[in-house]
Structures are given as structure tokens and as C-alpha cells.
Amino acid sequence: MLGLIVDRKDREYAEAFMNTLSPAFMATDEIEQQFRDYLRNPAYQDRAFFVNFLKKQMEVIETLR
């Protein structure tokens, strides 16, 4: 779902959405894998704000574990 928001909305909307509704706090294996998949997806490499967000969320998951 995050990918759709990043693809279809402007940056400000996407950032607000991601920061408000990120599932990272659950720290599940499934959520972690989804973030890793987004990080590997070349379609998102030109969107630095999204890559930075994903990296921060991976840190949240690691901290919670």
C-alpha cells in the first residue's frame, strides 16, 4: 500500500501518510520483508524521501525487537 501512495500522491501527502500510518511499530517479519522489498525495488530509488523513510522504519523494527 505504501508504494501506491508514493506513486499516486504528491510528496507531502505521501510523507504525512507514511509517518502517520506506518506499520513498523508492529515489528513483524512480514512488515520487515515488505520494507526490504520496497528498498530493493528500482522503481523507488529516485525517491530519496521514500528510501530514507524505509531505512528509518527498519531501524524502528530493529529497536523494537
mmCIF file as Biopython writes it, N, C-alpha, C and O atoms, coordinates in Angstrom:
data_model
#
loop_
_atom_site.group_PDB
_atom_site.id
_atom_site.type_symbol
_atom_site.label_atom_id
_atom_site.label_alt_id
_atom_site.label_comp_id
_atom_site.label_asym_id
_atom_site.label_entity_id
_atom_site.label_seq_id
_atom_site.pdbx_PDB_ins_code
_atom_site.Cartn_x
_atom_site.Cartn_y
_atom_site.Cartn_z
_atom_site.occupancy
_atom_site.B_iso_or_equiv
_atom_site.auth_seq_id
_atom_site.auth_asym_id
_atom_site.pdbx_PDB_model_num
ATOM 1   N N  . MET A ? 1  ? 0.818  -1.193  0.000  1.0 0.0 1  A 1 
ATOM 2   C CA . MET A ? 1  ? 0.000  0.000   0.000  1.0 0.0 1  A 1 
ATOM 3   C C  . MET A ? 1  ? 0.865  1.263   0.000  1.0 0.0 1  A 1 
ATOM 4   O O  . MET A ? 1  ? 0.518  2.247   -0.653 1.0 0.0 1  A 1 
ATOM 5   N N  . LEU A ? 2  ? 1.982  1.243   0.722  1.0 0.0 2  A 1 
ATOM 6   C CA . LEU A ? 2  ? 2.836  2.426   0.743  1.0 0.0 2  A 1 
ATOM 7   C C  . LEU A ? 2  ? 3.305  2.796   -0.654 1.0 0.0 2  A 1 
ATOM 8   O O  . LEU A ? 2  ? 3.359  3.975   -1.005 1.0 0.0 2  A 1 
ATOM 9   N N  . GLY A ? 3  ? 3.641  1.797   -1.445 1.0 0.0 3  A 1 
ATOM 10  C CA . GLY A ? 3  ? 4.088  2.057   -2.806 1.0 0.0 3  A 1 
ATOM 11  C C  . GLY A ? 3  ? 3.039  2.766   -3.634 1.0 0.0 3  A 1 
ATOM 12  O O  . GLY A ? 3  ? 3.369  3.644   -4.431 1.0 0.0 3  A 1 
ATOM 13  N N  . LEU A ? 4  ? 1.786  2.403   -3.459 1.0 0.0 4  A 1 
ATOM 14  C CA . LEU A ? 4  ? 0.704  3.065   -4.197 1.0 0.0 4  A 1 
ATOM 15  C C  . LEU A ? 4  ? 0.580  4.529   -3.799 1.0 0.0 4  A 1 
ATOM 16  O O  . LEU A ? 4  ? 0.376  5.393   -4.651 1.0 0.0 4  A 1 
ATOM 17  N N  . ILE A ? 5  ? 0.700  4.801   -2.529 1.0 0.0 5  A 1 
ATOM 18  C CA . ILE A ? 5  ? 0.619  6.189   -2.059 1.0 0.0 5  A 1 
ATOM 19  C C  . ILE A ? 5  ? 1.776  7.009   -2.632 1.0 0.0 5  A 1 
ATOM 20  O O  . ILE A ? 5  ? 1.579  8.136   -3.085 1.0 0.0 5  A 1 
ATOM 21  N N  . VAL A ? 6  ? 2.972  6.442   -2.610 1.0 0.0 6  A 1 
ATOM 22  C CA . VAL A ? 6  ? 4.136  7.150   -3.140 1.0 0.0 6  A 1 
ATOM 23  C C  . VAL A ? 6  ? 3.991  7.375   -4.638 1.0 0.0 6  A 1 
ATOM 24  O O  . VAL A ? 6  ? 4.373  8.426   -5.153 1.0 0.0 6  A 1 
ATOM 25  N N  . ASP A ? 7  ? 3.438  6.386   -5.338 1.0 0.0 7  A 1 
ATOM 26  C CA . ASP A ? 7  ? 3.263  6.504   -6.788 1.0 0.0 7  A 1 
ATOM 27  C C  . ASP A ? 7  ? 2.188  7.509   -7.175 1.0 0.0 7  A 1 
ATOM 28  O O  . ASP A ? 7  ? 2.331  8.218   -8.171 1.0 0.0 7  A 1 
ATOM 29  N N  . ARG A ? 8  ? 1.127  7.575   -6.408 1.0 0.0 8  A 1 
ATOM 30  C CA . ARG A ? 8  ? -0.059 8.320   -6.848 1.0 0.0 8  A 1 
ATOM 31  C C  . ARG A ? 8  ? -0.267 9.687   -6.199 1.0 0.0 8  A 1 
ATOM 32  O O  . ARG A ? 8  ? -1.056 10.490  -6.697 1.0 0.0 8  A 1 
ATOM 33  N N  . LYS A ? 9  ? 0.417  9.956   -5.115 1.0 0.0 9  A 1 
ATOM 34  C CA . LYS A ? 9  ? 0.211  11.210  -4.398 1.0 0.0 9  A 1 
ATOM 35  C C  . LYS A ? 9  ? 1.463  12.068  -4.453 1.0 0.0 9  A 1 
ATOM 36  O O  . LYS A ? 9  ? 2.545  11.578  -4.775 1.0 0.0 9  A 1 
ATOM 37  N N  . ASP A ? 10 ? 1.315  13.341  -4.139 1.0 0.0 10 A 1 
ATOM 38  C CA . ASP A ? 10 ? 2.498  14.190  -4.109 1.0 0.0 10 A 1 
ATOM 39  C C  . ASP A ? 10 ? 3.326  13.870  -2.872 1.0 0.0 10 A 1 
ATOM 40  O O  . ASP A ? 10 ? 2.869  13.183  -1.959 1.0 0.0 10 A 1 
ATOM 41  N N  . ARG A ? 11 ? 4.545  14.378  -2.863 1.0 0.0 11 A 1 
ATOM 42  C CA . ARG A ? 11 ? 5.496  14.038  -1.805 1.0 0.0 11 A 1 
ATOM 43  C C  . ARG A ? 11 ? 4.976  14.389  -0.417 1.0 0.0 11 A 1 
ATOM 44  O O  . ARG A ? 11 ? 5.087  13.577  0.501  1.0 0.0 11 A 1 
ATOM 45  N N  . GLU A ? 12 ? 4.420  15.563  -0.249 1.0 0.0 12 A 1 
ATOM 46  C CA . GLU A ? 12 ? 3.952  15.990  1.072  1.0 0.0 12 A 1 
ATOM 47  C C  . GLU A ? 12 ? 2.865  15.063  1.604  1.0 0.0 12 A 1 
ATOM 48  O O  . GLU A ? 12 ? 2.884  14.682  2.774  1.0 0.0 12 A 1 
ATOM 49  N N  . TYR A ? 13 ? 1.935  14.708  0.755  1.0 0.0 13 A 1 
ATOM 50  C CA . TYR A ? 13 ? 0.864  13.799  1.166  1.0 0.0 13 A 1 
ATOM 51  C C  . TYR A ? 13 ? 1.454  12.438  1.537  1.0 0.0 13 A 1 
ATOM 52  O O  . TYR A ? 13 ? 1.116  11.861  2.571  1.0 0.0 13 A 1 
ATOM 53  N N  . ALA A ? 14 ? 2.346  11.934  0.671  1.0 0.0 14 A 1 
ATOM 54  C CA . ALA A ? 14 ? 2.945  10.621  0.906  1.0 0.0 14 A 1 
ATOM 55  C C  . ALA A ? 14 ? 3.710  10.593  2.226  1.0 0.0 14 A 1 
ATOM 56  O O  . ALA A ? 14 ? 3.601  9.634   2.991  1.0 0.0 14 A 1 
ATOM 57  N N  . GLU A ? 15 ? 4.483  11.643  2.493  1.0 0.0 15 A 1 
ATOM 58  C CA . GLU A ? 15 ? 5.236  11.691  3.747  1.0 0.0 15 A 1 
ATOM 59  C C  . GLU A ? 15 ? 4.309  11.720  4.959  1.0 0.0 15 A 1 
ATOM 60  O O  . GLU A ? 15 ? 4.553  11.023  5.944  1.0 0.0 15 A 1 
ATOM 61  N N  . ALA A ? 16 ? 3.264  12.510  4.890  1.0 0.0 16 A 1 
ATOM 62  C CA . ALA A ? 16 ? 2.319  12.579  6.007  1.0 0.0 16 A 1 
ATOM 63  C C  . ALA A ? 16 ? 1.647  11.226  6.224  1.0 0.0 16 A 1 
ATOM 64  O O  . ALA A ? 16 ? 1.498  10.775  7.359  1.0 0.0 16 A 1 
ATOM 65  N N  . PHE A ? 17 ? 1.251  10.595  5.152  1.0 0.0 17 A 1 
ATOM 66  C CA . PHE A ? 17 ? 0.604  9.284   5.236  1.0 0.0 17 A 1 
ATOM 67  C C  . PHE A ? 17 ? 1.560  8.262   5.860  1.0 0.0 17 A 1 
ATOM 68  O O  . PHE A ? 17 ? 1.195  7.538   6.786  1.0 0.0 17 A 1 
ATOM 69  N N  . MET A ? 18 ? 2.782  8.217   5.339  1.0 0.0 18 A 1 
ATOM 70  C CA . MET A ? 18 ? 3.749  7.235   5.819  1.0 0.0 18 A 1 
ATOM 71  C C  . MET A ? 18 ? 4.071  7.442   7.295  1.0 0.0 18 A 1 
ATOM 72  O O  . MET A ? 18 ? 4.142  6.480   8.060  1.0 0.0 18 A 1 
ATOM 73  N N  . ASN A ? 19 ? 4.262  8.675   7.688  1.0 0.0 19 A 1 
ATOM 74  C CA . ASN A ? 19 ? 4.615  8.951   9.081  1.0 0.0 19 A 1 
ATOM 75  C C  . ASN A ? 19 ? 3.470  8.682   10.044 1.0 0.0 19 A 1 
ATOM 76  O O  . ASN A ? 19 ? 3.699  8.339   11.203 1.0 0.0 19 A 1 
ATOM 77  N N  . THR A ? 20 ? 2.264  8.832   9.580  1.0 0.0 20 A 1 
ATOM 78  C CA . THR A ? 20 ? 1.098  8.630   10.427 1.0 0.0 20 A 1 
ATOM 79  C C  . THR A ? 20 ? 0.684  7.163   10.517 1.0 0.0 20 A 1 
ATOM 80  O O  . THR A ? 20 ? 0.287  6.690   11.582 1.0 0.0 20 A 1 
ATOM 81  N N  . LEU A ? 21 ? 0.776  6.456   9.412  1.0 0.0 21 A 1 
ATOM 82  C CA . LEU A ? 21 ? 0.210  5.109   9.359  1.0 0.0 21 A 1 
ATOM 83  C C  . LEU A ? 21 ? 1.228  3.990   9.147  1.0 0.0 21 A 1 
ATOM 84  O O  . LEU A ? 21 ? 0.861  2.896   8.719  1.0 0.0 21 A 1 
ATOM 85  N N  . SER A ? 22 ? 2.467  4.245   9.434  1.0 0.0 22 A 1 
ATOM 86  C CA . SER A ? 22 ? 3.481  3.211   9.253  1.0 0.0 22 A 1 
ATOM 87  C C  . SER A ? 22 ? 3.207  2.019   10.172 1.0 0.0 22 A 1 
ATOM 88  O O  . SER A ? 22 ? 2.934  2.195   11.359 1.0 0.0 22 A 1 
ATOM 89  N N  . PRO A ? 23 ? 3.282  0.814   9.622  1.0 0.0 23 A 1 
ATOM 90  C CA . PRO A ? 23 ? 3.069  -0.380  10.446 1.0 0.0 23 A 1 
ATOM 91  C C  . PRO A ? 23 ? 4.328  -0.866  11.155 1.0 0.0 23 A 1 
ATOM 92  O O  . PRO A ? 23 ? 4.306  -1.936  11.763 1.0 0.0 23 A 1 
ATOM 93  N N  . ALA A ? 24 ? 5.417  -0.118  11.095 1.0 0.0 24 A 1 
ATOM 94  C CA . ALA A ? 24 ? 6.692  -0.581  11.663 1.0 0.0 24 A 1 
ATOM 95  C C  . ALA A ? 24 ? 6.590  -0.889  13.152 1.0 0.0 24 A 1 
ATOM 96  O O  . ALA A ? 24 ? 7.302  -1.763  13.647 1.0 0.0 24 A 1 
ATOM 97  N N  . PHE A ? 25 ? 5.723  -0.191  13.872 1.0 0.0 25 A 1 
ATOM 98  C CA . PHE A ? 25 ? 5.610  -0.398  15.320 1.0 0.0 25 A 1 
ATOM 99  C C  . PHE A ? 25 ? 5.227  -1.827  15.673 1.0 0.0 25 A 1 
ATOM 100 O O  . PHE A ? 25 ? 5.457  -2.268  16.799 1.0 0.0 25 A 1 
ATOM 101 N N  . MET A ? 26 ? 4.641  -2.562  14.717 1.0 0.0 26 A 1 
ATOM 102 C CA . MET A ? 26 ? 4.263  -3.952  14.982 1.0 0.0 26 A 1 
ATOM 103 C C  . MET A ? 26 ? 5.474  -4.875  14.926 1.0 0.0 26 A 1 
ATOM 104 O O  . MET A ? 26 ? 5.460  -5.954  15.518 1.0 0.0 26 A 1 
ATOM 105 N N  . ALA A ? 27 ? 6.528  -4.456  14.215 1.0 0.0 27 A 1 
ATOM 106 C CA . ALA A ? 27 ? 7.801  -5.188  14.131 1.0 0.0 27 A 1 
ATOM 107 C C  . ALA A ? 27 ? 7.625  -6.657  13.763 1.0 0.0 27 A 1 
ATOM 108 O O  . ALA A ? 27 ? 8.299  -7.522  14.323 1.0 0.0 27 A 1 
ATOM 109 N N  . THR A ? 28 ? 6.735  -6.939  12.837 1.0 0.0 28 A 1 
ATOM 110 C CA . THR A ? 28 ? 6.545  -8.323  12.390 1.0 0.0 28 A 1 
ATOM 111 C C  . THR A ? 28 ? 7.524  -8.647  11.263 1.0 0.0 28 A 1 
ATOM 112 O O  . THR A ? 28 ? 8.039  -7.754  10.591 1.0 0.0 28 A 1 
ATOM 113 N N  . ASP A ? 29 ? 7.766  -9.928  11.074 1.0 0.0 29 A 1 
ATOM 114 C CA . ASP A ? 29 ? 8.630  -10.368 9.982  1.0 0.0 29 A 1 
ATOM 115 C C  . ASP A ? 29 ? 8.044  -9.959  8.622  1.0 0.0 29 A 1 
ATOM 116 O O  . ASP A ? 29 ? 8.777  -9.572  7.712  1.0 0.0 29 A 1 
ATOM 117 N N  . GLU A ? 30 ? 6.745  -10.048 8.505  1.0 0.0 30 A 1 
ATOM 118 C CA . GLU A ? 30 ? 6.074  -9.696  7.251  1.0 0.0 30 A 1 
ATOM 119 C C  . GLU A ? 30 ? 6.274  -8.218  6.903  1.0 0.0 30 A 1 
ATOM 120 O O  . GLU A ? 30 ? 6.582  -7.880  5.760  1.0 0.0 30 A 1 
ATOM 121 N N  . ILE A ? 31 ? 6.098  -7.358  7.875  1.0 0.0 31 A 1 
ATOM 122 C CA . ILE A ? 31 ? 6.284  -5.919  7.645  1.0 0.0 31 A 1 
ATOM 123 C C  . ILE A ? 31 ? 7.734  -5.633  7.283  1.0 0.0 31 A 1 
ATOM 124 O O  . ILE A ? 31 ? 8.007  -4.863  6.362  1.0 0.0 31 A 1 
ATOM 125 N N  . GLU A ? 32 ? 8.657  -6.247  8.000  1.0 0.0 32 A 1 
ATOM 126 C CA . GLU A ? 32 ? 10.075 -6.045  7.700  1.0 0.0 32 A 1 
ATOM 127 C C  . GLU A ? 32 ? 10.387 -6.482  6.267  1.0 0.0 32 A 1 
ATOM 128 O O  . GLU A ? 32 ? 11.112 -5.789  5.553  1.0 0.0 32 A 1 
ATOM 129 N N  . GLN A ? 33 ? 9.852  -7.609  5.850  1.0 0.0 33 A 1 
ATOM 130 C CA . GLN A ? 33 ? 10.093 -8.086  4.483  1.0 0.0 33 A 1 
ATOM 131 C C  . GLN A ? 33 ? 9.505  -7.134  3.450  1.0 0.0 33 A 1 
ATOM 132 O O  . GLN A ? 33 ? 10.118 -6.900  2.409  1.0 0.0 33 A 1 
ATOM 133 N N  . GLN A ? 34 ? 8.344  -6.588  3.717  1.0 0.0 34 A 1 
ATOM 134 C CA . GLN A ? 34 ? 7.749  -5.628  2.787  1.0 0.0 34 A 1 
ATOM 135 C C  . GLN A ? 34 ? 8.632  -4.389  2.641  1.0 0.0 34 A 1 
ATOM 136 O O  . GLN A ? 34 ? 8.839  -3.906  1.528  1.0 0.0 34 A 1 
ATOM 137 N N  . PHE A ? 35 ? 9.147  -3.876  3.744  1.0 0.0 35 A 1 
ATOM 138 C CA . PHE A ? 35 ? 10.051 -2.725  3.673  1.0 0.0 35 A 1 
ATOM 139 C C  . PHE A ? 35 ? 11.311 -3.079  2.887  1.0 0.0 35 A 1 
ATOM 140 O O  . PHE A ? 35 ? 11.781 -2.282  2.076  1.0 0.0 35 A 1 
ATOM 141 N N  . ARG A ? 36 ? 11.861 -4.273  3.126  1.0 0.0 36 A 1 
ATOM 142 C CA . ARG A ? 36 ? 13.055 -4.694  2.383  1.0 0.0 36 A 1 
ATOM 143 C C  . ARG A ? 36 ? 12.762 -4.792  0.884  1.0 0.0 36 A 1 
ATOM 144 O O  . ARG A ? 36 ? 13.591 -4.405  0.060  1.0 0.0 36 A 1 
ATOM 145 N N  . ASP A ? 37 ? 11.598 -5.301  0.538  1.0 0.0 37 A 1 
ATOM 146 C CA . ASP A ? 37 ? 11.217 -5.407  -0.876 1.0 0.0 37 A 1 
ATOM 147 C C  . ASP A ? 37 ? 11.132 -4.030  -1.525 1.0 0.0 37 A 1 
ATOM 148 O O  . ASP A ? 37 ? 11.593 -3.843  -2.651 1.0 0.0 37 A 1 
ATOM 149 N N  . TYR A ? 38 ? 10.549 -3.073  -0.822 1.0 0.0 38 A 1 
ATOM 150 C CA . TYR A ? 38 ? 10.492 -1.705  -1.351 1.0 0.0 38 A 1 
ATOM 151 C C  . TYR A ? 38 ? 11.903 -1.139  -1.530 1.0 0.0 38 A 1 
ATOM 152 O O  . TYR A ? 38 ? 12.187 -0.484  -2.534 1.0 0.0 38 A 1 
ATOM 153 N N  . LEU A ? 39 ? 12.778 -1.389  -0.565 1.0 0.0 39 A 1 
ATOM 154 C CA . LEU A ? 39 ? 14.151 -0.874  -0.660 1.0 0.0 39 A 1 
ATOM 155 C C  . LEU A ? 39 ? 14.899 -1.460  -1.855 1.0 0.0 39 A 1 
ATOM 156 O O  . LEU A ? 39 ? 15.751 -0.787  -2.435 1.0 0.0 39 A 1 
ATOM 157 N N  . ARG A ? 40 ? 14.596 -2.689  -2.227 1.0 0.0 40 A 1 
ATOM 158 C CA . ARG A ? 40 ? 15.252 -3.334  -3.366 1.0 0.0 40 A 1 
ATOM 159 C C  . ARG A ? 40 ? 14.622 -2.962  -4.704 1.0 0.0 40 A 1 
ATOM 160 O O  . ARG A ? 40 ? 15.220 -3.198  -5.754 1.0 0.0 40 A 1 
ATOM 161 N N  . ASN A ? 41 ? 13.452 -2.399  -4.680 1.0 0.0 41 A 1 
ATOM 162 C CA . ASN A ? 41 ? 12.723 -2.100  -5.912 1.0 0.0 41 A 1 
ATOM 163 C C  . ASN A ? 41 ? 13.335 -0.882  -6.607 1.0 0.0 41 A 1 
ATOM 164 O O  . ASN A ? 41 ? 13.328 0.215   -6.048 1.0 0.0 41 A 1 
ATOM 165 N N  . PRO A ? 42 ? 13.863 -1.066  -7.814 1.0 0.0 42 A 1 
ATOM 166 C CA . PRO A ? 42 ? 14.497 0.064   -8.512 1.0 0.0 42 A 1 
ATOM 167 C C  . PRO A ? 42 ? 13.530 1.204   -8.835 1.0 0.0 42 A 1 
ATOM 168 O O  . PRO A ? 42 ? 13.967 2.331   -9.064 1.0 0.0 42 A 1 
ATOM 169 N N  . ALA A ? 43 ? 12.253 0.936   -8.857 1.0 0.0 43 A 1 
ATOM 170 C CA . ALA A ? 43 ? 11.271 1.983   -9.170 1.0 0.0 43 A 1 
ATOM 171 C C  . ALA A ? 43 ? 11.261 3.087   -8.124 1.0 0.0 43 A 1 
ATOM 172 O O  . ALA A ? 43 ? 10.834 4.206   -8.410 1.0 0.0 43 A 1 
ATOM 173 N N  . TYR A ? 44 ? 11.723 2.790   -6.920 1.0 0.0 44 A 1 
ATOM 174 C CA . TYR A ? 44 ? 11.673 3.769   -5.839 1.0 0.0 44 A 1 
ATOM 175 C C  . TYR A ? 44 ? 13.029 4.401   -5.542 1.0 0.0 44 A 1 
ATOM 176 O O  . TYR A ? 44 ? 13.121 5.255   -4.661 1.0 0.0 44 A 1 
ATOM 177 N N  . GLN A ? 45 ? 14.066 4.012   -6.241 1.0 0.0 45 A 1 
ATOM 178 C CA . GLN A ? 45 ? 15.404 4.516   -5.949 1.0 0.0 45 A 1 
ATOM 179 C C  . GLN A ? 45 ? 15.553 6.013   -6.202 1.0 0.0 45 A 1 
ATOM 180 O O  . GLN A ? 45 ? 16.404 6.662   -5.594 1.0 0.0 45 A 1 
ATOM 181 N N  . ASP A ? 46 ? 14.737 6.561   -7.088 1.0 0.0 46 A 1 
ATOM 182 C CA . ASP A ? 46 ? 14.825 8.001   -7.367 1.0 0.0 46 A 1 
ATOM 183 C C  . ASP A ? 46 ? 14.004 8.828   -6.383 1.0 0.0 46 A 1 
ATOM 184 O O  . ASP A ? 46 ? 13.970 10.055  -6.484 1.0 0.0 46 A 1 
ATOM 185 N N  . ARG A ? 47 ? 13.357 8.181   -5.452 1.0 0.0 47 A 1 
ATOM 186 C CA . ARG A ? 47 ? 12.550 8.883   -4.445 1.0 0.0 47 A 1 
ATOM 187 C C  . ARG A ? 47 ? 13.258 8.793   -3.094 1.0 0.0 47 A 1 
ATOM 188 O O  . ARG A ? 47 ? 12.942 7.950   -2.254 1.0 0.0 47 A 1 
ATOM 189 N N  . ALA A ? 48 ? 14.213 9.683   -2.919 1.0 0.0 48 A 1 
ATOM 190 C CA . ALA A ? 48 ? 15.062 9.644   -1.722 1.0 0.0 48 A 1 
ATOM 191 C C  . ALA A ? 48 ? 14.245 9.720   -0.440 1.0 0.0 48 A 1 
ATOM 192 O O  . ALA A ? 48 ? 14.573 9.048   0.538  1.0 0.0 48 A 1 
ATOM 193 N N  . PHE A ? 49 ? 13.179 10.530  -0.427 1.0 0.0 49 A 1 
ATOM 194 C CA . PHE A ? 49 ? 12.375 10.641  0.791  1.0 0.0 49 A 1 
ATOM 195 C C  . PHE A ? 49 ? 11.771 9.297   1.176  1.0 0.0 49 A 1 
ATOM 196 O O  . PHE A ? 49 ? 11.650 8.995   2.364  1.0 0.0 49 A 1 
ATOM 197 N N  . PHE A ? 50 ? 11.390 8.486   0.193  1.0 0.0 50 A 1 
ATOM 198 C CA . PHE A ? 50 ? 10.795 7.185   0.462  1.0 0.0 50 A 1 
ATOM 199 C C  . PHE A ? 50 ? 11.866 6.211   0.948  1.0 0.0 50 A 1 
ATOM 200 O O  . PHE A ? 50 ? 11.640 5.466   1.902  1.0 0.0 50 A 1 
ATOM 201 N N  . VAL A ? 51 ? 13.009 6.212   0.309  1.0 0.0 51 A 1 
ATOM 202 C CA . VAL A ? 51 ? 14.109 5.337   0.727  1.0 0.0 51 A 1 
ATOM 203 C C  . VAL A ? 51 ? 14.540 5.690   2.147  1.0 0.0 51 A 1 
ATOM 204 O O  . VAL A ? 51 ? 14.750 4.794   2.964  1.0 0.0 51 A 1 
ATOM 205 N N  . ASN A ? 52 ? 14.675 6.966   2.451  1.0 0.0 52 A 1 
ATOM 206 C CA . ASN A ? 52 ? 15.046 7.384   3.811  1.0 0.0 52 A 1 
ATOM 207 C C  . ASN A ? 52 ? 13.992 6.964   4.823  1.0 0.0 52 A 1 
ATOM 208 O O  . ASN A ? 52 ? 14.327 6.495   5.911  1.0 0.0 52 A 1 
ATOM 209 N N  . PHE A ? 53 ? 12.728 7.127   4.476  1.0 0.0 53 A 1 
ATOM 210 C CA . PHE A ? 53 ? 11.642 6.696   5.353  1.0 0.0 53 A 1 
ATOM 211 C C  . PHE A ? 53 ? 11.764 5.197   5.633  1.0 0.0 53 A 1 
ATOM 212 O O  . PHE A ? 53 ? 11.678 4.771   6.785  1.0 0.0 53 A 1 
ATOM 213 N N  . LEU A ? 54 ? 11.962 4.403   4.587  1.0 0.0 54 A 1 
ATOM 214 C CA . LEU A ? 54 ? 12.055 2.955   4.758  1.0 0.0 54 A 1 
ATOM 215 C C  . LEU A ? 54 ? 13.229 2.570   5.658  1.0 0.0 54 A 1 
ATOM 216 O O  . LEU A ? 54 ? 13.100 1.690   6.509  1.0 0.0 54 A 1 
ATOM 217 N N  . LYS A ? 55 ? 14.351 3.219   5.471  1.0 0.0 55 A 1 
ATOM 218 C CA . LYS A ? 55 ? 15.517 2.932   6.311  1.0 0.0 55 A 1 
ATOM 219 C C  . LYS A ? 55 ? 15.238 3.270   7.772  1.0 0.0 55 A 1 
ATOM 220 O O  . LYS A ? 55 ? 15.622 2.519   8.669  1.0 0.0 55 A 1 
ATOM 221 N N  . LYS A ? 56 ? 14.577 4.387   8.011  1.0 0.0 56 A 1 
ATOM 222 C CA . LYS A ? 56 ? 14.232 4.756   9.391  1.0 0.0 56 A 1 
ATOM 223 C C  . LYS A ? 56 ? 13.265 3.743   10.000 1.0 0.0 56 A 1 
ATOM 224 O O  . LYS A ? 56 ? 13.374 3.405   11.179 1.0 0.0 56 A 1 
ATOM 225 N N  . GLN A ? 57 ? 12.327 3.265   9.198  1.0 0.0 57 A 1 
ATOM 226 C CA . GLN A ? 57 ? 11.368 2.297   9.707  1.0 0.0 57 A 1 
ATOM 227 C C  . GLN A ? 57 ? 12.033 0.965   10.009 1.0 0.0 57 A 1 
ATOM 228 O O  . GLN A ? 57 ? 11.635 0.270   10.944 1.0 0.0 57 A 1 
ATOM 229 N N  . MET A ? 58 ? 13.041 0.603   9.225  1.0 0.0 58 A 1 
ATOM 230 C CA . MET A ? 58 ? 13.795 -0.623  9.516  1.0 0.0 58 A 1 
ATOM 231 C C  . MET A ? 58 ? 14.526 -0.479  10.846 1.0 0.0 58 A 1 
ATOM 232 O O  . MET A ? 58 ? 14.642 -1.443  11.603 1.0 0.0 58 A 1 
ATOM 233 N N  . GLU A ? 59 ? 15.013 0.711   11.126 1.0 0.0 59 A 1 
ATOM 234 C CA . GLU A ? 59 ? 15.651 0.970   12.432 1.0 0.0 59 A 1 
ATOM 235 C C  . GLU A ? 59 ? 14.641 0.842   13.564 1.0 0.0 59 A 1 
ATOM 236 O O  . GLU A ? 59 ? 14.966 0.312   14.627 1.0 0.0 59 A 1 
ATOM 237 N N  . VAL A ? 60 ? 13.436 1.315   13.352 1.0 0.0 60 A 1 
ATOM 238 C CA . VAL A ? 60 ? 12.372 1.187   14.362 1.0 0.0 60 A 1 
ATOM 239 C C  . VAL A ? 60 ? 12.109 -0.280  14.646 1.0 0.0 60 A 1 
ATOM 240 O O  . VAL A ? 60 ? 12.003 -0.688  15.802 1.0 0.0 60 A 1 
ATOM 241 N N  . ILE A ? 61 ? 12.004 -1.067  13.591 1.0 0.0 61 A 1 
ATOM 242 C CA . ILE A ? 61 ? 11.748 -2.501  13.762 1.0 0.0 61 A 1 
ATOM 243 C C  . ILE A ? 61 ? 12.879 -3.148  14.540 1.0 0.0 61 A 1 
ATOM 244 O O  . ILE A ? 61 ? 12.630 -3.919  15.466 1.0 0.0 61 A 1 
ATOM 245 N N  . GLU A ? 62 ? 14.117 -2.847  14.178 1.0 0.0 62 A 1 
ATOM 246 C CA . GLU A ? 62 ? 15.263 -3.417  14.885 1.0 0.0 62 A 1 
ATOM 247 C C  . GLU A ? 62 ? 15.279 -3.017  16.348 1.0 0.0 62 A 1 
ATOM 248 O O  . GLU A ? 62 ? 15.590 -3.835  17.214 1.0 0.0 62 A 1 
ATOM 249 N N  . THR A ? 63 ? 14.946 -1.767  16.631 1.0 0.0 63 A 1 
ATOM 250 C CA . THR A ? 63 ? 14.915 -1.276  18.008 1.0 0.0 63 A 1 
ATOM 251 C C  . THR A ? 63 ? 13.831 -1.995  18.814 1.0 0.0 63 A 1 
ATOM 252 O O  . THR A ? 63 ? 14.059 -2.380  19.960 1.0 0.0 63 A 1 
ATOM 253 N N  . LEU A ? 64 ? 12.683 -2.170  18.229 1.0 0.0 64 A 1 
ATOM 254 C CA . LEU A ? 64 ? 11.580 -2.831  18.937 1.0 0.0 64 A 1 
ATOM 255 C C  . LEU A ? 64 ? 11.847 -4.298  19.214 1.0 0.0 64 A 1 
ATOM 256 O O  . LEU A ? 64 ? 11.355 -4.856  20.194 1.0 0.0 64 A 1 
ATOM 257 N N  . ARG A ? 65 ? 12.610 -4.901  18.368 1.0 0.0 65 A 1 
ATOM 258 C CA . ARG A ? 65 ? 12.923 -6.318  18.576 1.0 0.0 65 A 1 
ATOM 259 C C  . ARG A ? 65 ? 13.957 -6.454  19.653 1.0 0.0 65 A 1 
ATOM 260 O O  . ARG A ? 65 ? 14.361 -7.569  19.984 1.0 0.0 65 A 1 
#
